[in-house]
Amino acid sequence: MENAVGRFTGKAEIYQKYRPDYAAACLDYLAHRLGWTAGKTIADIGAGTGIFTRQLLERGLRVEAVEPNADMLAALRSSCREGKALEIREGTAARTGLPDASVDGAAAAQAFHWFDADAFRDECRRILRPGGYAALIWNTREAGHPLTEEAAALCTAYCPGFTGFSGGEAFREEKISLFFGGIFKKRSFDHPIPMNRQAFIGRYLSASYAPGPADAAYRPFIRALEGLFSAYAQAAPGRGEAEILFPNRTCCYVGHPAGPKGQR
């Protein structure tokens, strides 16, 4: 993440408005499988605007939210009130600023693909209490779905920095295995998201690789997304507004961060 901090500068408002939350079933799993229940302390690393932070707080967990980007940090502080259950701090995946053995769990939601995996692994081992788990979480588009494939083609055409959604599935899996020393559990939860035209376009404009208003590709990209939306949209039940059911899943990888050379 240290090399990617500036990529979200100027995107905090649109990110906060259009990025979805994570499947409730994933939070249930973290509670049942990892013991992340009310009163436990979780470090939310790369917290962004606080989407996952808020979901943890709603479950009665105490959260240490860590974010390096100034714009995202300001949005996080404006949307989440600090107090007994929440502390917000500027920090990175490698240098969170948290004390040794101070948290029961460490989470990275929609963020691990930006991290130096080795540095983050070492930092997790430092801040986690004995036996503490790490959870790496993503909202991910359903691979093979026609909408996903057509959207990827548009991003390839209009977004020079696009390398695949969330950095590319294959790249991510390799980093994950190294982070956990090859021992981890993966769970995936259905989480389709209803989106109107504005939300659909906003979701893509919130990506780090998306062109900004000053870029020549900005308007053509929006027009292409409008065409894609129109091709898949249907009238929303009971409202008549055109809507897409965005093909999304929440994926979660959990385990203990590996020690030196993969040692437990």
Secondary structure as the mmCIF struct_conf table of DSSP 4:
data_model
#
loop_
_struct_conf.conf_type_id
_struct_conf.id
_struct_conf.beg_label_comp_id
_struct_conf.beg_label_asym_id
_struct_conf.beg_label_seq_id
_struct_conf.end_label_comp_id
_struct_conf.end_label_asym_id
_struct_conf.end_label_seq_id
TURN_TY1_P TURN_TY1_P1 GLU A 2 ALA A 4
HELX_RH_3T_P HELX_RH_3T_P1 VAL A 5 PHE A 8
TURN_TY1_P TURN_TY1_P2 THR A 9 GLY A 10
HELX_RH_AL_P HELX_RH_AL_P1 ALA A 12 TYR A 18
HELX_RH_AL_P HELX_RH_AL_P2 ALA A 24 LEU A 34
TURN_TY1_P TURN_TY1_P3 ALA A 38 GLY A 39
STRN STRN1 THR A 41 ILE A 45
TURN_TY1_P TURN_TY1_P4 GLY A 46 GLY A 46
TURN_TY1_P TURN_TY1_P5 GLY A 48 THR A 49
BEND BEND1 GLY A 50 GLY A 50
HELX_RH_AL_P HELX_RH_AL_P3 ILE A 51 GLU A 58
TURN_TY1_P TURN_TY1_P6 ARG A 59 GLY A 60
STRN STRN2 ARG A 62 GLU A 67
HELX_RH_AL_P HELX_RH_AL_P4 ALA A 70 SER A 79
BEND BEND2 CYS A 80 CYS A 80
STRN STRN3 GLY A 83 GLY A 83
TURN_TY1_P TURN_TY1_P7 LYS A 84 ALA A 85
STRN STRN4 LEU A 86 GLU A 90
BEND BEND3 ALA A 93 ALA A 94
HELX_LH_PP_P HELX_LH_PP_P1 LEU A 98 PRO A 99
TURN_TY1_P TURN_TY1_P8 ASP A 100 ALA A 101
STRN STRN5 VAL A 103 ALA A 109
BEND BEND4 GLN A 110 GLN A 110
HELX_RH_3T_P HELX_RH_3T_P2 PHE A 112 TRP A 114
BEND BEND5 PHE A 115 PHE A 115
HELX_RH_AL_P HELX_RH_AL_P5 ALA A 117 ILE A 127
STRN STRN6 LEU A 128 ARG A 141
TURN_TY1_P TURN_TY1_P9 ALA A 143 GLY A 144
HELX_RH_AL_P HELX_RH_AL_P6 PRO A 146 TYR A 158
TURN_TY1_P TURN_TY1_P10 PRO A 160 GLY A 161
BEND BEND6 GLY A 164 GLY A 164
HELX_RH_3T_P HELX_RH_3T_P3 PHE A 165 GLY A 167
HELX_RH_AL_P HELX_RH_AL_P7 GLU A 169 PHE A 179
TURN_TY1_P TURN_TY1_P11 PHE A 180 GLY A 182
STRN STRN7 LYS A 185 ASP A 190
STRN STRN8 ILE A 193 MET A 195
HELX_RH_AL_P HELX_RH_AL_P8 ARG A 197 LEU A 205
TURN_TY1_P TURN_TY1_P12 SER A 206 SER A 206
BEND BEND7 ALA A 207 ALA A 207
TURN_TY1_P TURN_TY1_P13 SER A 208 TYR A 209
BEND BEND8 ALA A 210 ALA A 210
HELX_LH_PP_P HELX_LH_PP_P2 PRO A 211 GLY A 212
TURN_TY1_P TURN_TY1_P14 PRO A 213 ALA A 214
BEND BEND9 ASP A 215 ASP A 215
TURN_TY1_P TURN_TY1_P15 ALA A 216 ALA A 217
HELX_RH_AL_P HELX_RH_AL_P9 TYR A 218 TYR A 232
STRN STRN9 GLN A 234 ALA A 235
HELX_LH_PP_P HELX_LH_PP_P3 ALA A 236 ALA A 236
TURN_TY1_P TURN_TY1_P16 PRO A 237 ARG A 239
STRN STRN10 ALA A 242 PHE A 246
STRN STRN11 ASN A 248 GLY A 255
HELX_LH_PP_P HELX_LH_PP_P4 HIS A 256 ALA A 258
HELX_RH_3T_P HELX_RH_3T_P4 PRO A 260 GLY A 262
#
